[in-house]
Amino acid sequence: MKKEHDHTGSNLKDIILGGQDGLVNVLGIILGVAAATFQTKIIIVAGLAAAFAESISMAAVAYTSTDAALSYYNTKLKKSSLINLLKEEYENPKKSAFIVGLSAIIGSLIPLVPFFFLPVKISIIAALILSALALFIGGTIKAKLTKGNEFRSGLEMLIIGMLAALVGYLIGTLFGNLDF
């Protein structure tokens, strides 16, 4: 009888990779564009372009990296008893690509949604709050599944994400008034 393997770890890795990367990348871009232009249409177009380009790029990276890892482990560990465990972790590059790509889209939309409904200044605040909540909750879920410290994990993901987004905002603020 074949024992079913729990794929939670692999799926969690893909969800966090796509979701966090999509959210933080798009948040940084739209904050930078918002600080530079305060024009809703430009912010939304930049955010959507980033969201979809990001999701396709991240899905491709997930596919190629999972496929490469699987090939590597197949080559190096053919005679090892570890091969079955590692194969299960890297068994489906297409599934990994789908999960990462979908998670990147979902994560990307979190900071972008307020700009569809609210004025830019309020949207900036709403995007920061929604993103901070999503990052913190994502970190606590990760800790629950990995038996880590929930508050610490949530705070860690929040701080990393907000620092990265701050860079986008600062670039928009610094370069927004320059004439090129």
BAFI-3210 file (N, C-alpha, C; in Angstrom, 3 decimals, decimal comma, padded with zeros to 6 digits):
// residues 180
n [1|2|3|4|5|6|7|8|9|10|11|12|13|14|15|16|17|18|19|20|21|22|23|24|25|26|27|28|29|30|31|32|33|34|35|36|37|38|39|40|41|42|43|44|45|46|47|48|49|50|51|52|53|54|55|56|57|58|59|60|61|62|63|64|65|66|67|68|69|70|71|72|73|74|75|76|77|78|79|80|81|82|83|84|85|86|87|88|89|90|91|92|93|94|95|96|97|98|99|100|101|102|103|104|105|106|107|108|109|110|111|112|113|114|115|116|117|118|119|120|121|122|123|124|125|126|127|128|129|130|131|132|133|134|135|136|137|138|139|140|141|142|143|144|145|146|147|148|149|150|151|152|153|154|155|156|157|158|159|160|161|162|163|164|165|166|167|168|169|170|171|172|173|174|175|176|177|178|179|180]
n.u [000,838|000,574|001,829|000,311|001,633|002,061|001,553|001,636|003,840|005,292|003,299|002,747|005,173|005,143|002,820|003,453|005,762|004,760|002,549|003,586|005,665|004,280|002,520|004,289|005,963|004,134|002,953|005,172|005,674|003,219|003,045|005,310|004,669|002,301|003,258|004,799|003,051|000,294|-001,916|-004,669|-005,345|-002,842|-001,543|-003,141|-002,885|-000,097|000,089|-001,540|-000,169|002,259|001,333|000,357|002,571|004,379|003,134|003,223|005,969|006,852|005,538|006,821|009,429|009,007|008,276|010,605|012,610|011,680|011,584|014,308|015,419|014,232|015,334|018,036|018,078|017,180|019,319|021,546|020,824|019,924|020,402|019,864|017,968|016,690|015,657|012,923|011,525|012,457|011,647|008,887|008,639|009,393|007,834|006,001|006,337|004,560|002,309|003,422|004,139|001,583|000,407|002,178|001,959|-000,828|-001,008|000,667|-000,819|-003,113|-001,907|-000,836|-003,090|-004,105|-002,904|-003,657|-006,424|-007,772|-007,276|-009,042|-011,404|-011,170|-009,963|-006,570|-004,793|-006,091|-006,216|-003,525|-002,997|-004,918|-003,996|-001,539|-002,387|-004,046|-002,132|-000,223|-001,746|-002,303|000,297|001,115|-000,825|-000,304|002,257|001,652|000,045|001,890|003,580|001,819|001,457|004,031|004,727|005,909|006,722|003,987|003,432|005,994|006,718|004,703|005,250|007,833|007,425|005,801|007,501|009,626|008,215|007,120|009,417|010,533|008,487|008,615|010,902|010,055|008,186|009,862|011,539|009,659|008,926|011,381|012,191|009,966|009,485|011,351|012,476|012,752]
n.v [-001,177|002,197|004,968|008,038|011,240|014,216|017,242|019,792|021,382|021,906|023,163|025,336|026,712|027,519|029,109|031,157|032,182|033,123|034,759|036,630|037,794|038,846|040,674|042,451|043,411|044,678|046,493|048,144|049,223|050,550|052,378|053,919|054,976|056,296|058,216|059,707|060,600|060,842|060,089|058,283|056,548|055,981|054,762|052,464|051,169|050,716|049,090|046,859|045,957|045,259|043,284|041,179|040,639|039,944|037,652|035,803|035,678|034,739|032,271|030,966|030,900|029,291|026,895|026,259|026,181|024,184|022,014|021,861|021,251|018,763|017,270|017,423|016,083|013,585|012,771|012,819|011,290|008,703|006,149|006,421|006,238|008,525|009,644|009,170|010,696|013,293|013,451|013,590|016,116|017,737|016,975|017,944|020,230|021,775|022,079|023,507|025,852|026,788|027,270|029,190|031,254|031,898|032,650|034,871|036,647|037,010|038,046|040,378|041,869|042,709|045,187|046,832|047,053|049,177|051,478|051,402|052,306|054,442|057,798|058,805|059,527|058,412|055,810|055,048|054,840|052,887|050,759|050,250|049,461|047,190|045,568|045,284|043,889|041,533|040,518|040,112|038,267|036,201|035,475|034,531|032,332|030,737|030,171|028,733|026,394|025,440|025,168|027,315|030,462|032,413|035,239|036,355|035,392|036,532|039,253|039,401|038,841|041,006|043,244|042,828|042,978|045,604|047,198|046,723|047,780|050,420|051,310|051,556|053,643|055,736|056,064|056,949|059,352|060,753|060,891|061,728|064,410|065,190|066,319|064,583]
n.w [000,000|-000,874|000,788|001,480|000,913|002,747|001,298|002,261|003,081|000,689|-000,847|000,852|000,771|-001,924|-001,983|-000,159|-001,393|-003,929|-003,135|-001,216|-002,693|-004,915|-003,639|-002,230|-004,279|-006,083|-004,301|-003,666|-006,220|-006,877|-004,778|-005,266|-007,818|-007,151|-005,310|-007,035|-009,066|-008,353|-009,857|-010,532|-012,725|-013,923|-011,790|-011,399|-013,916|-013,969|-011,698|-012,413|-014,701|-013,527|-011,744|-013,411|-015,078|-013,102|-011,982|-014,101|-014,527|-011,991|-011,898|-013,997|-012,989|-010,728|-011,982|-013,544|-011,556|-009,794|-011,539|-012,215|-009,702|-009,235|-011,360|-010,665|-008,155|-008,984|-010,571|-008,797|-006,567|-007,149|-006,103|-003,486|-000,443|000,172|-002,091|-002,735|-000,830|-001,459|-004,125|-003,829|-002,738|-004,853|-006,995|-008,935|-011,170|-012,731|-011,115|-008,997|-010,373|-011,085|-008,536|-007,439|-009,382|-009,271|-006,575|-006,626|-008,231|-006,608|-004,274|-005,404|-006,024|-003,601|-002,486|-004,552|-004,959|-003,386|-004,934|-007,031|-006,001|-004,204|-003,411|-004,266|-002,075|000,170|-000,713|-000,693|002,054|002,714|001,123|002,335|004,913|004,347|003,098|005,136|007,027|005,547|005,153|007,829|008,724|006,897|007,768|010,348|009,763|008,412|010,588|012,248|010,755|010,673|013,243|014,548|016,204|016,256|016,436|016,115|013,575|011,993|012,408|011,376|008,611|008,014|008,548|006,719|004,276|004,398|004,507|001,990|000,382|001,161|-000,107|-002,790|-002,486|-001,579|-003,804|-005,705|-004,468|-004,379|-007,096|-008,448|-008,982|-010,790|-013,974|-016,872]
ca.u [000,000|001,361|001,519|000,108|002,557|001,468|002,189|001,426|005,084|005,580|002,273|002,944|006,327|004,708|001,842|004,176|006,629|003,971|001,726|004,403|006,386|003,317|002,036|005,343|006,398|003,115|002,829|006,282|005,487|002,103|003,379|006,235|003,925|001,371|004,031|005,320|002,052|-001,042|-002,901|-005,262|-005,251|-001,453|-001,272|-003,830|-002,256|001,219|-000,150|-002,020|000,931|003,199|000,696|000,297|003,943|004,938|002,577|003,758|007,385|007,003|005,118|007,906|010,540|008,624|008,347|011,981|013,404|011,211|012,038|015,759|015,675|013,840|016,360|019,262|017,942|017,104|020,665|022,491|020,390|019,206|020,592|019,626|016,594|016,112|015,103|011,459|011,089|012,750|010,798|007,559|008,730|009,589|007,296|005,129|006,675|003,388|001,487|004,150|003,998|000,202|000,185|002,949|001,359|-002,115|-000,734|001,227|-001,940|-003,922|-001,112|-000,694|-004,341|-004,410|-002,653|-004,166|-007,886|-008,273|-007,135|-010,213|-012,596|-010,911|-008,969|-005,197|-004,213|-006,737|-005,821|-002,173|-003,143|-005,658|-003,103|-000,560|-003,069|-004,413|-000,906|000,354|-002,576|-002,092|001,633|001,141|-001,641|000,467|003,323|001,100|-000,388|003,124|004,044|000,898|001,714|005,396|004,879|006,788|006,131|003,070|003,622|007,316|006,670|003,869|005,986|008,958|006,931|005,310|008,636|010,319|007,361|006,978|010,697|010,645|007,520|009,121|011,863|009,271|007,627|010,953|011,963|008,628|009,010|012,633|012,324|008,693|009,481|012,427|012,130|013,687]
ca.v [000,000|003,412|005,965|009,383|012,232|015,523|018,247|021,104|022,149|022,354|024,137|026,528|027,413|028,140|030,155|032,284|032,743|033,900|035,782|037,690|038,486|039,646|041,776|043,423|044,016|045,609|047,575|049,068|049,916|051,506|053,470|054,785|055,693|057,202|059,333|060,507|061,147|061,002|059,882|056,966|055,702|055,540|053,845|051,197|050,518|050,224|047,988|045,683|045,459|044,590|042,085|040,086|040,286|039,276|036,305|034,947|035,502|033,888|030,914|030,397|030,624|028,128|025,715|025,906|025,827|022,881|021,032|021,726|020,534|017,371|016,660|017,316|015,011|012,314|012,429|012,645|010,418|007,534|004,969|006,785|006,088|009,865|010,070|009,183|011,855|014,496|013,451|014,051|017,557|018,421|016,081|018,488|021,611|022,498|022,437|024,569|027,056|027,261|027,807|030,430|032,270|032,316|033,359|036,176|037,499|037,344|038,959|041,649|042,628|043,227|046,623|047,565|047,207|050,484|052,504|051,334|052,819|055,555|058,777|058,313|059,659|057,419|054,497|054,749|054,385|051,616|049,733|049,918|048,720|045,865|044,805|044,949|042,815|040,304|040,008|039,608|037,046|035,181|035,021|033,729|031,045|029,969|029,689|027,689|025,164|024,969|025,125|028,403|031,541|033,090|036,692|036,654|035,110|037,563|040,513|039,283|038,997|042,383|044,171|042,622|043,504|047,057|047,812|046,652|048,726|051,759|051,661|052,044|054,950|056,715|056,331|057,798|060,673|061,409|061,111|062,143|065,819|065,452|066,356|063,765]
ca.w [000,000|-000,981|001,814|000,959|001,462|003,020|000,445|002,864|003,075|-000,662|-001,219|001,679|000,202|-003,172|-001,671|000,441|-002,424|-004,885|-002,490|-000,627|-003,753|-005,669|-002,808|-001,929|-005,532|-006,572|-003,322|-003,888|-007,499|-006,860|-003,859|-005,987|-008,864|-006,464|-004,761|-008,139|-009,993|-007,761|-010,912|-010,327|-013,920|-014,083|-010,680|-011,666|-015,075|-013,526|-010,768|-013,149|-015,534|-012,618|-011,187|-014,376|-015,457|-011,921|-011,808|-015,160|-014,228|-010,807|-012,272|-014,803|-012,074|-009,919|-012,844|-013,904|-010,372|-009,314|-012,522|-012,064|-008,443|-009,450|-012,216|-009,870|-007,170|-009,716|-011,018|-007,690|-005,478|-007,671|-005,264|-002,087|000,056|000,284|-003,371|-002,726|-000,051|-002,223|-005,316|-003,440|-002,508|-006,129|-008,013|-009,954|-011,499|-013,244|-009,957|-008,306|-011,191|-010,963|-007,188|-007,305|-010,250|-008,708|-005,325|-006,983|-008,668|-005,431|-003,457|-006,120|-006,028|-002,260|-002,351|-005,712|-004,908|-002,941|-005,966|-007,903|-005,331|-003,294|-003,868|-004,167|-000,729|001,038|-001,242|-000,212|003,444|002,689|000,563|003,381|005,984|003,827|002,860|006,444|007,590|004,772|005,454|009,205|008,759|006,183|008,659|011,451|009,192|008,210|011,896|012,719|010,007|010,929|014,707|014,974|016,985|015,338|016,450|015,552|012,148|011,389|012,468|010,450|007,247|007,925|008,474|005,439|003,218|004,486|004,139|000,533|-000,181|001,466|-001,152|-003,923|-002,134|-001,542|-005,183|-006,295|-003,840|-004,767|-008,529|-009,021|-009,393|-011,747|-015,397|-017,647]
c.u [000,889|000,891|001,383|001,037|001,814|002,232|002,049|002,679|005,406|004,575|002,433|004,089|005,909|003,727|002,544|005,057|005,839|003,224|002,529|005,118|005,448|002,859|003,108|005,809|005,392|002,917|003,939|006,116|004,370|002,341|004,342|005,534|002,951|002,105|004,518|004,233|000,728|-002,148|-003,398|-005,073|-003,837|-001,088|-001,884|-003,189|-000,892|001,055|-000,613|-000,927|001,934|002,615|000,736|001,684|004,607|004,431|003,105|005,234|007,600|006,586|006,218|009,104|010,233|008,733|009,799|012,815|012,979|011,677|013,546|016,109|015,348|014,884|017,657|019,181|017,820|018,492|021,575|022,105|019,672|019,280|020,256|018,172|015,914|015,392|013,587|010,915|011,304|011,911|009,410|007,543|008,777|008,896|006,519|005,438|005,481|002,480|002,132|003,996|002,597|-000,032|000,927|002,319|000,046|-001,915|-000,163|000,129|-002,758|-003,173|-000,989|-001,941|-004,656|-004,100|-003,277|-005,653|-008,343|-008,231|-008,284|-011,403|-012,393|-009,957|-007,546|-004,648|-004,800|-006,342|-004,430|-002,246|-003,839|-004,779|-002,067|-001,193|-003,422|-003,183|-000,259|-000,425|-002,334|-000,726|001,695|000,357|-000,918|001,585|002,810|000,615|000,823|003,590|003,132|001,196|003,093|005,713|005,864|006,039|005,293|003,308|004,937|007,314|005,837|004,586|007,155|008,507|006,438|006,472|009,368|009,513|007,262|008,282|010,884|009,701|007,974|010,109|011,134|008,711|008,713|011,451|010,952|008,680|010,246|012,687|011,053|008,667|010,576|011,887|013,192|013,614]
c.v [001,249|004,426|007,337|010,356|013,550|016,579|019,656|021,960|022,724|023,411|025,433|027,362|028,164|029,284|031,379|032,966|033,641|035,048|036,937|038,480|039,373|040,866|042,846|044,137|045,059|046,763|048,596|049,875|050,944|052,636|054,446|055,612|056,688|058,419|060,266|061,221|061,545|060,883|058,436|056,044|055,146|054,524|052,472|050,453|049,944|049,018|046,722|045,087|044,695|043,280|040,921|039,674|039,501|037,846|035,342|034,656|034,551|032,447|030,228|030,036|029,388|026,846|025,308|025,512|024,477|021,771|020,794|020,954|019,056|016,639|016,441|016,146|013,641|011,842|012,046|011,555|009,155|006,333|005,236|006,557|007,445|010,293|010,131|010,372|013,140|014,582|013,984|015,562|018,330|017,708|016,750|019,955|022,424|022,946|023,586|025,894|027,642|027,926|029,129|031,544|032,799|033,106|034,748|037,132|037,947|038,331|040,332|042,510|043,257|044,721|047,461|047,898|048,593|051,561|052,485|052,089|054,103|056,565|058,290|058,385|058,635|056,006|054,091|054,182|053,028|050,482|049,297|049,078|047,304|044,980|044,377|043,809|041,492|039,691|039,412|038,302|035,905|034,614|034,170|032,369|030,152|029,369|028,596|026,356|024,585|024,902|026,174|029,405|032,412|034,595|037,071|036,467|036,155|038,895|040,515|039,505|040,424|043,360|044,045|043,233|045,017|047,774|047,817|047,656|050,168|052,226|052,216|053,429|056,027|057,057|057,229|059,213|061,428|061,778|061,634|063,565|066,165|065,475|065,583|064,135]
c.w [000,000|000,061|001,160|001,670|001,644|002,223|001,010|002,787|001,718|-001,115|-000,439|001,130|-001,062|-002,931|-001,097|-000,600|-003,373|-004,241|-001,945|-001,716|-004,568|-004,896|-002,641|-003,194|-006,015|-005,592|-003,525|-005,163|-007,408|-005,865|-004,526|-007,048|-008,236|-005,922|-005,867|-008,931|-009,368|-008,811|-010,866|-011,528|-014,092|-013,005|-010,964|-012,838|-014,682|-012,602|-011,466|-014,030|-014,674|-012,101|-012,172|-014,871|-014,327|-011,806|-012,867|-014,899|-013,055|-011,106|-013,077|-013,930|-011,230|-010,742|-013,090|-012,687|-009,798|-010,246|-012,400|-010,795|-008,589|-010,295|-011,444|-008,900|-007,833|-010,131|-009,855|-006,700|-005,936|-006,744|-003,798|-001,699|000,212|-000,990|-003,364|-001,954|-000,837|-003,485|-004,987|-003,228|-003,824|-007,284|-009,136|-010,243|-012,005|-012,105|-009,189|-009,054|-011,063|-009,607|-007,005|-008,136|-009,712|-007,420|-005,591|-007,438|-007,464|-004,543|-004,088|-006,042|-004,671|-002,143|-003,465|-005,616|-004,439|-004,020|-006,977|-007,311|-004,533|-003,918|-003,548|-002,744|000,240|000,595|-000,775|001,204|003,489|002,165|001,594|004,484|005,525|003,631|004,168|007,090|006,870|005,073|006,855|009,315|008,039|007,040|009,802|010,953|008,954|009,531|012,450|012,047|010,292|012,417|015,220|015,831|016,049|015,278|015,776|014,034|011,409|011,318|011,481|009,010|007,013|007,733|007,139|004,294|003,224|004,140|002,625|-000,137|000,037|000,401|-002,375|-003,676|-002,157|-002,940|-005,884|-005,759|-004,326|-006,244|-009,192|-009,539|-010,387|-013,169|-016,162|-019,095]
res [m|k|k|e|h|d|h|t|g|s|n|l|k|d|i|i|l|g|g|q|d|g|l|v|n|v|l|g|i|i|l|g|v|a|a|a|t|f|q|t|k|i|i|i|v|a|g|l|a|a|a|f|a|e|s|i|s|m|a|a|v|a|y|t|s|t|d|a|a|l|s|y|y|n|t|k|l|k|k|s|s|l|i|n|l|l|k|e|e|y|e|n|p|k|k|s|a|f|i|v|g|l|s|a|i|i|g|s|l|i|p|l|v|p|f|f|f|l|p|v|k|i|s|i|i|a|a|l|i|l|s|a|l|a|l|f|i|g|g|t|i|k|a|k|l|t|k|g|n|e|f|r|s|g|l|e|m|l|i|i|g|m|l|a|a|l|v|g|y|l|i|g|t|l|f|g|n|l|d|f]
***
